[in-house]
């Protein structure tokens, strides 16, 4: 029996609920650890007049003085907080199905509003939409992950990502309306350690220790997420060879088995997370320094993904255009990516 466009849309709703329940990006695969980490502490926000203002504590404006007896002292007015405005950005992904494709899959559309869809036709609709919605979900996640890593220069409407907020040259550019090149704004610069010589024993570990102390000097909030590319991960594993875990397995037939694999690498108690997307990004963008040679010390208290309240992962089913027999299904997402304490984070890279 033919079905109506409304029943097709109902099938799409069922498919969306089945394969993308709640927020689709919340169902993050383990091969996108950076996006998964951001999602774990995302904060829904409202962007009034298109802006979310992060409150940045820039200075104590201290008026500290030594005095004795009846010496005159002075008082000042303090303005320790500065507002850093961040914009929000919109993304879309979607697909269309024409009525020829639907007919080829045994789904005949009709304008008869009294048509009733059978259970077998419901199954046909779901089967047809399954692959399309799976591709929609994966495509949205993959592209969003890339955007949140890049610096935003790949597209004029793209969100400036990690490479912009935690820059390999933090003395240039403007972030959140604050010019990092101005000496008095040095509080707004992240820490860096580049071209680390891995040919010298312990040089990498020493550089990481230096960056860790730099990240905790101001505010006392140590990094809680460490992400790196494969070349940095391998270099650190080599540097930490003296403390590698070893597993000895007693074989049932006698003798022992040795496992040289490492279950987990840590630095200062924080897991070293290899992100495959970082390696893929190097193949696409050919970054400077190489993406797969980088490592980021990040802090969830000061770096935040901010979904626009009410506009995060919205299912879209726009009406069919009058001169095309194509039915559309899509998804839009609106969000901001903000930072409020750049000097609590760092980027490192091996030579």
C-alpha positions, 0 to 999 in steps of 0.5 A: 500500500502507498504511504504518505510523505508524513508517514515517511517522516514518521519513519525517519523520526523512528530511525532517528530515535533508534540510531541517534537517541539523545544528542547524536554526538554524545554517542562518541566512538572511542576513536574520537577521544578529544571530542568525547572529552569536550562532550563530557563537560560541555555547558549549554549556553545562551549567546546574547546578541550572538556573543558569550562573554568569558570572564577573564581574571587578568590581574590583581591590580595590587596596591601593596605598600610598605609603611610605618607609623604615620606614613601616608598610604594610597588606595586604588580602584581595581578592575581585575576582570575582563570580558572575552567575547566569543561567537557561536557557529552553525553547521549542517549535514543532511541527505535527500531521497527522491521518489524513484529511489523510494520506489526502487526500495518498495516504498510508494509515496501518495498524497492520499492522506487516508493511506495506512502504512503496514508493518512491513512498509515501516520496516522497509522505511527503517531499513532504507533510512538506516544507512543514511542516518548512520552516515549522517551521524558519523559525518557530523561527528567527524567534521565537527571533530576536525573543526574543533581541532583546526584554527578556523582558517579552513573556512570563513564560517568555521569555528576557531578550534584548538589550534587557535585557542592553544596556539603554536605561536601564542604571541600572535592573533586575537582570541576572544577579543584580546590581542595576544601580541600586546605585551600587557596581555601576556596572561592570555598566552598558552605555554609552548615547547616545540622542536623537542630533541628526542635523541637525548635521553629524558629530554622529552620528559624534562620538557613535559615537566617544565610545561606542567609547572608552567601550566600550574604556576597561575591558578594552581589547576593542573591539566586533566587531559593530555592528548597527542599524536602517534609520533609524540606518543611513541617518543614518550613511550621510548623515553619512559622505557625504564618504567614500562609495565611488563606482564608475565603469563604462565603458559599452560604447557610450561614456560612463560609468555612475555607481553611487551605491549603497554596497557596505558601511558601516564604523565603525572597520573594523567593518561596519555591519550593518542587521538587518531584524528590528529594523525589523520589531520596531519595527512590532510593539512600538513600542519606546522609543526606536524599534528602527529608530533604534537601533544596538548596539556588541556584543562576542562575548567578553562576550555569549554564547548558551549552548545547553544541552548535549544539549537544543539543537534536539531533534526530537520525535515524541510518541506519538499520543493514544489518542482522536485520530488525529493524528500530531505532530512538533515541535522543542524548544530549551533555552538561556541568554543571558549577559553578563559585561562590560556596560561593553564594549558600548553602545546608541545611538539617533538622535532 
